[in-house]
Amino acid sequence: MEHIPRAAWLTEAAQQQGAGNLLRVVLIVMIVGCVLTGWLLLRGYKRKDD
């Protein structure tokens, strides 16, 4: 088995899949990250009125 550097492997995988799939994954990760960040930030503002 030939050793392929990680950067070369990623670029080769991106070329085989096409830019559409890579862009889709990046956008999904960004949206999920924004939702989680917003949830964590807003969770801290919740107050319990006794």
Biotite code that builds the C-alpha atoms (Angstrom):
import biotite.structure as struc

atoms = struc.array([
    struc.Atom([0.000, 0.000, 0.000], chain_id="A", res_id=1, res_name="MET", atom_name="CA", element="C"),
    struc.Atom([1.385, 3.357, -1.035], chain_id="A", res_id=2, res_name="GLU", atom_name="CA", element="C"),
    struc.Atom([1.560, 6.119, 1.558], chain_id="A", res_id=3, res_name="HIS", atom_name="CA", element="C"),
    struc.Atom([-0.320, 9.236, 0.418], chain_id="A", res_id=4, res_name="ILE", atom_name="CA", element="C"),
    struc.Atom([0.067, 12.470, 2.408], chain_id="A", res_id=5, res_name="PRO", atom_name="CA", element="C"),
    struc.Atom([-3.132, 13.651, 4.049], chain_id="A", res_id=6, res_name="ARG", atom_name="CA", element="C"),
    struc.Atom([-3.383, 16.888, 2.047], chain_id="A", res_id=7, res_name="ALA", atom_name="CA", element="C"),
    struc.Atom([-2.990, 15.034, -1.236], chain_id="A", res_id=8, res_name="ALA", atom_name="CA", element="C"),
    struc.Atom([-5.583, 12.478, -0.155], chain_id="A", res_id=9, res_name="TRP", atom_name="CA", element="C"),
    struc.Atom([-8.096, 15.219, 0.701], chain_id="A", res_id=10, res_name="LEU", atom_name="CA", element="C"),
    struc.Atom([-7.637, 17.019, -2.591], chain_id="A", res_id=11, res_name="THR", atom_name="CA", element="C"),
    struc.Atom([-7.938, 13.760, -4.504], chain_id="A", res_id=12, res_name="GLU", atom_name="CA", element="C"),
    struc.Atom([-11.111, 12.845, -2.588], chain_id="A", res_id=13, res_name="ALA", atom_name="CA", element="C"),
    struc.Atom([-12.588, 16.301, -3.222], chain_id="A", res_id=14, res_name="ALA", atom_name="CA", element="C"),
    struc.Atom([-11.887, 16.000, -6.944], chain_id="A", res_id=15, res_name="GLN", atom_name="CA", element="C"),
    struc.Atom([-13.503, 12.572, -7.120], chain_id="A", res_id=16, res_name="GLN", atom_name="CA", element="C"),
    struc.Atom([-16.644, 13.613, -5.237], chain_id="A", res_id=17, res_name="GLN", atom_name="CA", element="C"),
    struc.Atom([-16.955, 17.011, -6.815], chain_id="A", res_id=18, res_name="GLY", atom_name="CA", element="C"),
    struc.Atom([-17.271, 20.363, -5.122], chain_id="A", res_id=19, res_name="ALA", atom_name="CA", element="C"),
    struc.Atom([-21.015, 19.985, -4.543], chain_id="A", res_id=20, res_name="GLY", atom_name="CA", element="C"),
    struc.Atom([-20.759, 17.265, -1.901], chain_id="A", res_id=21, res_name="ASN", atom_name="CA", element="C"),
    struc.Atom([-17.915, 18.998, -0.092], chain_id="A", res_id=22, res_name="LEU", atom_name="CA", element="C"),
    struc.Atom([-19.820, 22.295, -0.051], chain_id="A", res_id=23, res_name="LEU", atom_name="CA", element="C"),
    struc.Atom([-22.934, 20.536, 1.219], chain_id="A", res_id=24, res_name="ARG", atom_name="CA", element="C"),
    struc.Atom([-21.018, 18.981, 4.121], chain_id="A", res_id=25, res_name="VAL", atom_name="CA", element="C"),
    struc.Atom([-19.359, 22.293, 5.014], chain_id="A", res_id=26, res_name="VAL", atom_name="CA", element="C"),
    struc.Atom([-22.711, 24.107, 5.015], chain_id="A", res_id=27, res_name="LEU", atom_name="CA", element="C"),
    struc.Atom([-24.390, 21.451, 7.173], chain_id="A", res_id=28, res_name="ILE", atom_name="CA", element="C"),
    struc.Atom([-21.542, 21.558, 9.701], chain_id="A", res_id=29, res_name="VAL", atom_name="CA", element="C"),
    struc.Atom([-21.708, 25.371, 9.800], chain_id="A", res_id=30, res_name="MET", atom_name="CA", element="C"),
    struc.Atom([-25.477, 25.380, 10.365], chain_id="A", res_id=31, res_name="ILE", atom_name="CA", element="C"),
    struc.Atom([-25.293, 22.753, 13.105], chain_id="A", res_id=32, res_name="VAL", atom_name="CA", element="C"),
    struc.Atom([-22.438, 24.664, 14.745], chain_id="A", res_id=33, res_name="GLY", atom_name="CA", element="C"),
    struc.Atom([-24.401, 27.922, 14.687], chain_id="A", res_id=34, res_name="CYS", atom_name="CA", element="C"),
    struc.Atom([-27.467, 26.241, 16.191], chain_id="A", res_id=35, res_name="VAL", atom_name="CA", element="C"),
    struc.Atom([-25.421, 24.647, 18.971], chain_id="A", res_id=36, res_name="LEU", atom_name="CA", element="C"),
    struc.Atom([-23.596, 27.892, 19.709], chain_id="A", res_id=37, res_name="THR", atom_name="CA", element="C"),
    struc.Atom([-26.858, 29.831, 19.872], chain_id="A", res_id=38, res_name="GLY", atom_name="CA", element="C"),
    struc.Atom([-28.418, 27.195, 22.122], chain_id="A", res_id=39, res_name="TRP", atom_name="CA", element="C"),
    struc.Atom([-25.452, 27.273, 24.504], chain_id="A", res_id=40, res_name="LEU", atom_name="CA", element="C"),
    struc.Atom([-25.416, 31.071, 24.634], chain_id="A", res_id=41, res_name="LEU", atom_name="CA", element="C"),
    struc.Atom([-29.156, 31.453, 25.099], chain_id="A", res_id=42, res_name="LEU", atom_name="CA", element="C"),
    struc.Atom([-29.251, 28.712, 27.718], chain_id="A", res_id=43, res_name="ARG", atom_name="CA", element="C"),
    struc.Atom([-27.138, 30.900, 29.967], chain_id="A", res_id=44, res_name="GLY", atom_name="CA", element="C"),
    struc.Atom([-29.708, 33.735, 29.842], chain_id="A", res_id=45, res_name="TYR", atom_name="CA", element="C"),
    struc.Atom([-32.559, 31.570, 31.117], chain_id="A", res_id=46, res_name="LYS", atom_name="CA", element="C"),
    struc.Atom([-33.668, 32.715, 34.550], chain_id="A", res_id=47, res_name="ARG", atom_name="CA", element="C"),
    struc.Atom([-35.739, 30.829, 37.055], chain_id="A", res_id=48, res_name="LYS", atom_name="CA", element="C"),
    struc.Atom([-38.257, 33.118, 38.749], chain_id="A", res_id=49, res_name="ASP", atom_name="CA", element="C"),
    struc.Atom([-39.151, 31.558, 42.104], chain_id="A", res_id=50, res_name="ASP", atom_name="CA", element="C"),
])
